[in-house]
């Protein structure tokens, strides 16, 4: 069990949040969280995570969203 | 599946946007130019007196509508957020060159699709260039290219760009004598203000909701094998294609196409520059307008870069000339732009593992 992976994609232009997520997923972690600050990034990362076999739980934060990705 | 729902939403938006674009041509816009962000921003530059090409001057209400449509929807949905600070000056210069590339070809990616749907095969050459440019952008992104993060800004900062659109609309309706209007050429061809504005509002609203992006569709297909965004572009193309065929406007070929030329090399390179720049900016010209409406001031600055690019293109003779081709100055500008983008791309590759 490694320490928890956090991808901070807040403020990055499209599609960098997805690319950062893609890089983090490459090592096939059990779980990771991705921080985003806009709805488009939230949707894009969720869609990508779903196609890569991860379930996504979304929590709304004060300045964006935290997406918790868990491998199915 | 959530994914399929999104595809259906994008397809529906693509059909409606296609109908708006086709409708605008029926009601007076130039052929294959229901929408063209590059051409319309160029016309606005002319109307504001930033260039003096007499045939391309009109304050296109479509552009104002696009921004305001996105603004209204994003406020209603709570998505409006004032943010900025991700390399604004670099974005301005990229916006400039995206415009130089698009005006060499004579159309933004949106009009490229409309031209293709009208049977203009020069747009197919341009699409190949555009795709190549996007491919280059994807390579840079994969290597870690980034213009850095944007941050929250005071609300007034994000509201200013939509407010400017309202001011321009008031000037157009109430004080048109302040503006310059073409009497001949593409700038003189336009639908009624109310129709153009309404179409802009509808398309802006739908593009905001669906994140439709002409560059994004191709980019996501390359990058992550995701066909969702490209569904919108495909639906737009098919809709306008069918409408053109039914109404007898479809005319397949390279020669004699409206507001177009057959300089294949620079149609290819112009749109390669446009595609590369768009990916580096995070979205095509249409998407930049929509983001600017959502409070993204980096995109607002990009649009100003596009406006300056359009002014320069006509003042300095970079723009493609319909029926002729791309002048030498334009060829130099396109190549210069490509070199600039590649160098910038290599410079701005983010250090790996910046936690």
Interface residues (C-beta under 8 A of the other chain):
Chain A: X8 X10 X11 X12 X13 X14 X15 X16 X18 X19 X22 X37 X38 X39 X40 X43 X44 X46 X47 X48 X50 X51 X63
Chain B: X2 X3 X6 X77 X79 X81 X83 X86 X141 X142 X146 X147 X148 X149 X150 X151 X152 X211 X213 X216 X219 X220 X223 X224 X226 X228 X281 X282 X283 X298 X355
